Amino acid sequence: MRNKYKKSTCSSVIVLCVLILASVSIAGAAEPLGKRIVLENGMILLLSEKHEIPMVTVNMAIKAGVTTEPAGKAGLAAITAALLTQGTDKRTASRISSEMDFIGGSLSVSGGDDFASAGLRVLKKDLRTGLDLLADVLMHPAFEQKEIDRKVRETLASIQREEEEPGVVANQAFEKAVYGGHAYGRTSDEVAAFLPKITRQDVVDFYSARYSPGSTIIAVVGDLNEKEIIPLLNEYFKGWKKNDQPVPAPVAPPVSDRIMVRKIDKQITQANIMMGHMGLSRENPDYYAVSVMNYILGSGGFSSRLMDNIRDNKGLAYDVHSVFSAQKEPGAFMVGIQTKNESANEVIAETFMELRRMQSEPVSEKELADAKAYLTGSFPLRMDTSAKIAGIMTSVEIYNLGLDYPQKYPKLINAVTRVDIQRVAKKYLHPDQMIIVVVANQEKAKLKY
């Protein structure tokens, strides 16, 4: 009895602490994220004042992602972003690194699907130094040939290593099948085919066409106000050339009207299965109902139907989950499963059953309540650091969500009904149009599909 009482008491204390933290966080989340200001050069500033500690975090999104690459030049966006910190007209890569290390800050630039990202984190007293470095790498990259060659070698070596990972192989094959020629479906093979042919002029041309203040969002979170940050940004980014070149029109993803199966043979003991199809964009009004529906279906971990059925009840899978990858353009819906080769057929059949059950049977009141409680309760954790606040502010601007998004989000989730769940399940789940990719020992899997 004593042990049982201690366990119960500990559990109660943990729950109470979580509730207290959640209530504090939710109170903070009720405030608008910050201010939106358009700077002189066209750059959009999102400012959130946080005066508790003398730090400043900057997150930038530049419309220079994979979706803006010229046809046939897969990997150009990512390598251009990676090269920005590898030397400027007046600084070498080592000097950039040493100057940032000297002030104890961090500076990074990376590529992405829709946007390239740049990040800066410094003490307020070192903000001028940080902004000078950030502006220098964004406005005056050197793109030295030796650095291009080095990045190409590193990227090709990374691709070669990834080819040994069944999960990576399955994911790339799935995305290619779903997206076709659309940029979201670019594969490592396409990148590896282009990079050996890349020229410095390719990089310079892409940079000149895509890196511009008018294509940039800058979120600033920290110990400063509007009167302090605007003059600094106007000063350091004053010479950044504006560029109004249009982004290439995206290639339409293929339309599937039947189940399609791709089998990839590997001598492994565990099958990696991905099943899915096109989903929806982040700006789709049904996003919130789909989020609740998907939590119940497969994103809720051990609370989800897929996990409960396939792993807990039948012991068929090591991992099973579902994802709606909602981006600027429609992303993919995907169910990912890891199971024994011999269990592949049964796991696929059970997944189909759960998808159809989601469409045909209303979810229970408890399932709906639990999903809402998790999604609204965990939301403040997306804003518990300055870096997360800067990131969510950038996303809010990209997806046109409004700076009052923290106030709207719980209301939008809580407004979802059981009828909504069944409606979006019928609209956005398509069992008869599934793309199924199975990386497995095909002789042992003996797929019937």
N, C-alpha and C positions, 0 to 999 in steps of 0.2 A: 504493500500500500504506500510505503514511504516513497519508493522510486516513482510510482505512478503519480503521486501527488507532486513530486518535484518536477516531473516532466510536464504535467499540466500547468504548474505555476510558471515554468520557464516559457512555455508556449504562450500563455496569457500575456506575460511581460513583453515578449517579442511582438505579438500582435498589437499591444498597446503602443509600443514604441513606433511601429510602422504607421499606425493611425495618426499619432502625433506628428511625425515627420511629414506624412502626406498632407495633413491639414495645414501645416505651415507652408509647405511647397505650393499647395493649391491656392492659398491666399496670395502668394507671390505671383502665381500664374495668372491671377485675375487682373493684374496690371498689364497695360499695353506693352509690347516688346520694346518700343522706343519710337524715335522720330525718323521720318523719311525726308531726305533733302537732296535735290538735284544740284550738283556742283557746276561751276563755271564751264568745265570741259565736257559736261554731259554725263559724268560718272554719277551713279546713284549711291548716296551715302545713307546707311541705316545706322543710327546711333542709339546705344543703350548705356546710360550713365550708371556705373557701379562704383561707388566711392569707398567701399569697405576696405580694399587693399590697393596700394599704389601700383596697379598693373594695367596694361592695355593689351587687348587681344584684337587682332584684325583678321577677318576672313574675306577673301575676294573670290568672286565667280566671274569668269571671263568667257564670253560666248566663243570658245575656241576648242570645243570638244570633238569627239570622233564624228559626230553628226555634221561637222563643218569641213571634214576632210574632202579633198578632190577625189573623184572616182579613181580606183586603182592605186591609191597611195595609203593603204592601211598601215597604221602605226605612226603616221606623220604627226598627228596631233599630240600623241603621248611623248614622242621623242623631242618635239619642239618644247613642250612644257618642261621636260626633264633637263634640257640644255640651258634654261634661263638662269639657273643658279651656278652654272659651270663657267662663268666668266663674262665680264662686261667690257666695254671700251676702256675702262680705267681700273678694273679690278680683276684679278685672277680668281679662280674657284677657291683656292686656298686662302686668299685674302678675305674673300666674302665670309668664309667659314670662321677664320680667326677673329675678324671684327665682331661677328655675332657672338662667338664664344666669349670674347673679352667682356661683353656687357651681360653675359648670362642669359641671352635671349634665344629665340628659335625663329628660323625662316625656312619656308618650304614652298615649292611649286610642284603641282602634279596634274596629270591629265584626267579626263573623265569622259563619259558618254556625251553629255550635252554641253558641259562647261569644263574649262581648266580651272584649277583652284590655286590660290596663293594664300599663305598664312604667315602671320607675324605675331610674336608674343614677347613683350619687353616690359621692364619697369618703366613707370611714367617718366622718370628722370632721363631715361635713355630713348625716349620716343623719337626724338629728332634723328638720332643715329639709326634707329630701326627703320624709319620711313625713308631715310636716304638710301639705305641698302635695298629696301623693297622697291622703291621707285627706280633705282639703278638697274636691277635685274629685269624689271618689266619693260623699261623704256630703252635700255642700251645694251642688249645682249650681243656678245661678240660672235657666237656660233663658230668657234674655231674648228677647223677640220679635224684636228686630233681629238677634240672632245666629241664630235659627231661620231667618229670612228669607234671611240671607246664605248659610247652609249649603244651603238649598234651591236658591238660584240657582247656587251652585258645583256642586252635584250634577247639576242639570239640564243645565248647560253641559258637564260631563264626559260625561254620557250622550250628548249630541248629537255630541260628538267621536268617541265610541266607535262610533257608528253608521256611521262611514266606514271602520272597520277590518274587513276581511273575516274575519279570524280571530276577532274578538270576536263578530261576527254569527253565524258558524258555531257557536261554542261555546255561545252563549245558545240558539240554536235546538235544538241537540243536547240540552242539559240540560233544556229544556222538554219535548222529546219523550220523554226517558227518565223524568223525574221527575213530569211532569204537574202536579197541584196541590200536590205536596209542596214544602215550603219550599226544598229544595235546587234546585228548578227555577224560582225567582223570577227574572224577567227585568227588564232595564232599562226596558222598556216599561211593566211593571207598577209599577215605582218611579216612573217619570215620570208615570203616571196618578194616583198617590196624592199625591205630594209637594205639588202646588199646593193641595191641600185640607187639608193637615196643619194642626193647631191646636196651640197650646201645651199644651192639656189632654191631647191625644194623647200628647205627649212626657212630661208629668208622670205620667200614668197608667201608661205603660209603665215608666218609671223606678221608680215606687213598687212596681209589681208584680214587677219582675225583679231590681233591684239590692239585694242582701241578703247579709250575711255568711254565712248558711247556704247560699248558692248560689255561694260564692267559694272558690277555691283560690289560695293565695299561696305562690309559690316564692321563696326567698331564698338567694342564693349570694354568699358573700364573707367578709370578714375580721371575723367575729363568731361568737359561740357561742349556745347555747340560752338561757343565763341572761341574755344581753344583749338578744336580739331579742324574746323573748316579752313582757317587761314593756313594751317600746316599742310593740309591736303592740296589746297590751291597752289601753295608754294612748291611742293615737291613734285606734283604731277602736272605742273603748268605746261611743260613742253611736250606732253604726250600727244602725238598727232591723232587727230580724229580720222576715222575711216568709216564710210557708210556703205561698204560693199555688201551686197545681199548674201545671205547664207544659202548654199545650194539647196534646192528642193529635195526632200527626202524621197528615197525609192520606196514605193508601196510594198509592204510585206505580202507574201503569197497568201491566197485564200484557200483554206483547206475545207473540203466538204465530206471528208471520210477519215477513218483512223489510218494513220501512217506509222510504220514501225521501222526503226533503224537498229540493226544488230551490229555491235562491234565486238569482235572476239578478242579476249585477253585471257591469259592463263592465270586467273585469280580465283580465290575461293569465295569471294563476296561480290554479288552482282550490284552494280550501281545503276539505278533506274530513274529516269526522269520522264514525267508524263505531263502534258499540258498543251497550251495553245495561246493565241493572242488574248490579252486582257483588256485593261483600260488605262487611261492617262490619269495623272494625279489631279488634274483639274476637273475630272468628271464628277458631277454632283452625287453620283452613286458611290463614290469612293468610301464614304463613311459606313454605309450599309454593307458594302463589300468587305470592309475591314472587320466588322463584327461577324459577318458570316464566315470569313476565312479563319478568324480566331477559333470559332467553334469547329470548323472543319479540320484545320491542320496546323495553324500557327500558334495555338495555345499550349504547346508542349504536352505535358501529361494530361491536360484538361481537354485536349482535342479528341474528336471522334476517330480520326485516323490512328492516332497513337493508342487510344484506348482499345480499338478493335485489333489492329494489326500487330502491335507490340505487346500490349498488356494481356489481352484476352487470348490471342493465338500464338504469341511468341514467335512471330514470323520475321520481324525486322529489328535491326539494331537501331535504326533511325528512320523516322518517317515524318515529313512536314510538308506544308503547302505555303506558297508565297504568291502574292500579287505584286509584281515589280512595276509599280506605277511611277512613270517618269514624265518628262515634258511631253513626249509622244507616248501612245499606248505601249505599255510593257507587256510582259508575258505572265500568264498564270502557270505555275509549275508545282507539281508534287514530286518531291525527291525522296527516294527510298534506298536503303542499303539492306540487303538480305542475302541469305545463302543462295548460290546458283540454283539449287534444286527447288527453292521456294518462289522463284520469280513469277511463275504463272499464277500461283495462288495469290500472291501479293498484288499483282496487277488486277486480278479479278475482284479482290476485296476493295481496292481503291475505286474501281468503277462502281461498285455497289454503294460505297459511301457518297460518291458524287451524286448518284441518282437519288439516294435517300435524302440528301440535302435539298434536292429539288421537289421531291414528292411528299415529304413529311415536314410539318412545321416543327421548328426547334422547340424545346421545352422552355418554360418560363425561367427555370434555374439556369439552363445553358445561356440564355440571353442575358440574364442578370449578372452571371459570373463574367461573361465576356465584357459587358459594359463596365463592370467594376474594375477589371484589370486594365482595360484600355484607358479609362479616365484616371484611375489611380496611379498608373505608371507614367502618365504624360508629364507630370512635373519633373521626373527624373531626366527628361530630355533637355532640361534647362537648369541643371544643378551646378554647372560650371560656366565660366565665361566663354570657353571654346564652344560649348554646346549652344549657348545663347546666340553666339555669332553665326553658328552653322544654321540654326533654325531660322534666324532672321533672313539669311541669304535664301533659304528654301522658300520662305514666305513670299519674298519678292519674285523669285523665279516662277512660282506657281500661282501668283496673284491671290494669295490667301488673306492679305490684310494684316496689319500689325496688331490688331485685336484678336488674332488667331487663338492665343491661349484662353481667351474668354469664350470664343465660339466653339472650340473643339469639344469640350465636354457636353455642351448642349446638342451639338450635331450627333454625337455618339449616343447620347441618352434618348434622342428622338427616334432612333431606329426601332422598328416594331418587328414582331414575328412575321407579319405579312411582308414587310420590306425584305427580310432575310430570304424568304421563299421566292420573292419576285426577282431579286438580284441573282439568286442561285440559278434560276431558270434562264436569266438573261446572259450571265457571264460565265457559266459553266457549260461546257459543250462536250459531254462524254463521247458523242458520235463523231467528233472532229479532232480527237486527241492525236497528238504526236507523241510517240513512245520511243525513247532511246534506251537501249539496254547494253551496257558494257559489262560483259560477263564471259565466263567459260561457256560458250554457246552449246558445246556438246553436252554439258551437264545441265544447263538451263532448259534445253529442249522447248523453246518458246512455241506456244500455239498461236501466237498473234502474228 
